[in-house]
Amino acid sequence: MELNSIGVIGAGAMGSGIAQVSAAAGYNVTLQDVSGDALERAGASIRKSLGRLAGKGKLTEAEMEAALGRIRFTTALESACTDADLVVEAVFENLDLKHDIFGKLDRLCRKEAVLGTNTSTISITEIASVTGRGDKIIGIHFMNPVPLMKGVEVIRGELTADATAETAVAFVRRLGKEPIMAVDYAGFIASRLVDVLFNEVMKLIQEGNKPEEIDKICTLCLGHPMGPCRLLDLAGADIAMHGMETMARDFGDAYKPHPLLKRRVLAGLLGQKTGRGFYTY
């Protein structure tokens, strides 16, 4: 299926990033969120991000303005999906919320439209179960920060059609990114691996190790581009915790979030989005 118009649901860090790279690749994009303030922040964030890329010579000022001109912002779900060829849901990792959105998308979107989800942990088949178009639903899991990370997990649900998967792969490649096929189990590949690391970090900190020393080990000795404490601050402690709870439901106690992680979430130490996590921002 040839894509021209992209709808993105949710204007947080992931949704705004997906909107940005889609517009930069030449797609017409409608970014929807229930919050006007969130849309305003997303617009400012996208302009700042594109400005940084222009400053590094990765795109021209004209290309930046053209990309910005291809993004429309709305609080109306219908506006984001009625004419869209592909809709990508990028809201909070909550199954009830995703079911509510996909039930609405199923009613509002054209029957030919592909419905993607940016979920990092929830089964694509489970998300698709509230719709009558399981063949058109697929996981398209971008990594944070979206404009910089090259890999994108593409996950087929139990009913996903070959044509839907081919459309998603072509979309990811047009964005200049590399599609990585993953199997539809909770957490897929990336979250299964990184959340185990996050839990082990909690144990190390509880034993007295300092976050900065853990990060140095991972970057200087293990070759990681970013230490796990900084990565957890970037992803959000609450997002990681909910992801672990989803995986624990499917795979058992080995994936349960460490009690220290839960305490940090309750204390509001979520990372960059609250200004304080393992580091201060």
KAVEN-V855535 format. One record per backbone hydrogen bond with DSSP energy under -1.0 kcal/mol. NH is the residue of the N-H (numbers start at 0). CO is the residue of the C=O. If there is no record, write none. Layout:
nh=NH co=CO
nh=NH co=CO
This chain:
nh=5 co=27
nh=6 co=85
nh=7 co=29
nh=8 co=87
nh=9 co=31
nh=15 co=11
nh=16 co=12
nh=17 co=13
nh=18 co=14
nh=19 co=15
nh=20 co=16
nh=21 co=17
nh=22 co=18
nh=23 co=19
nh=24 co=20
nh=25 co=22
nh=26 co=21
nh=27 co=3
nh=28 co=69
nh=29 co=5
nh=30 co=71
nh=31 co=7
nh=32 co=73
nh=38 co=34
nh=39 co=35
nh=40 co=36
nh=41 co=37
nh=42 co=38
nh=43 co=39
nh=44 co=40
nh=45 co=41
nh=46 co=42
nh=47 co=43
nh=48 co=44
nh=49 co=45
nh=50 co=46
nh=51 co=47
nh=52 co=48
nh=53 co=49
nh=54 co=50
nh=55 co=51
nh=56 co=53
nh=57 co=52
nh=63 co=59
nh=64 co=60
nh=65 co=61
nh=66 co=62
nh=67 co=63
nh=68 co=64
nh=70 co=67
nh=71 co=28
nh=73 co=30
nh=81 co=77
nh=84 co=4
nh=85 co=4
nh=86 co=113
nh=87 co=6
nh=88 co=115
nh=89 co=8
nh=93 co=91
nh=97 co=93
nh=98 co=94
nh=99 co=95
nh=100 co=96
nh=101 co=97
nh=102 co=98
nh=103 co=99
nh=104 co=100
nh=105 co=101
nh=107 co=103
nh=108 co=104
nh=112 co=109
nh=113 co=84
nh=114 co=135
nh=115 co=86
nh=116 co=137
nh=117 co=88
nh=126 co=122
nh=127 co=123
nh=130 co=127
nh=135 co=132
nh=136 co=133
nh=137 co=114
nh=138 co=154
nh=139 co=116
nh=140 co=152
nh=147 co=144
nh=148 co=144
nh=151 co=177
nh=152 co=140
nh=153 co=179
nh=154 co=138
nh=160 co=134
nh=164 co=160
nh=165 co=161
nh=166 co=162
nh=167 co=163
nh=168 co=164
nh=169 co=165
nh=170 co=166
nh=171 co=167
nh=172 co=168
nh=173 co=169
nh=174 co=170
nh=175 co=172
nh=176 co=171
nh=177 co=149
nh=179 co=151
nh=181 co=153
nh=184 co=182
nh=186 co=120
nh=187 co=184
nh=190 co=186
nh=191 co=186
nh=192 co=188
nh=193 co=189
nh=194 co=190
nh=196 co=192
nh=197 co=193
nh=198 co=194
nh=199 co=195
nh=200 co=196
nh=201 co=197
nh=202 co=198
nh=203 co=199
nh=204 co=200
nh=205 co=201
nh=206 co=202
nh=207 co=204
nh=208 co=203
nh=213 co=209
nh=214 co=210
nh=215 co=211
nh=216 co=212
nh=217 co=213
nh=218 co=214
nh=219 co=215
nh=220 co=216
nh=221 co=216
nh=223 co=217
nh=230 co=226
nh=231 co=227
nh=232 co=228
nh=233 co=229
nh=234 co=230
nh=235 co=231
nh=236 co=269
nh=239 co=235
nh=240 co=236
nh=241 co=237
nh=242 co=238
nh=243 co=239
nh=244 co=240
nh=245 co=241
nh=246 co=242
nh=247 co=243
nh=248 co=244
nh=249 co=245
nh=250 co=246
nh=251 co=247
nh=254 co=251
nh=255 co=252
nh=261 co=257
nh=262 co=258
nh=263 co=259
nh=264 co=260
nh=265 co=261
nh=266 co=262
nh=267 co=264
nh=268 co=263
nh=269 co=267
nh=270 co=275
nh=271 co=232
nh=273 co=270
nh=275 co=270
nh=276 co=278
nh=280 co=274
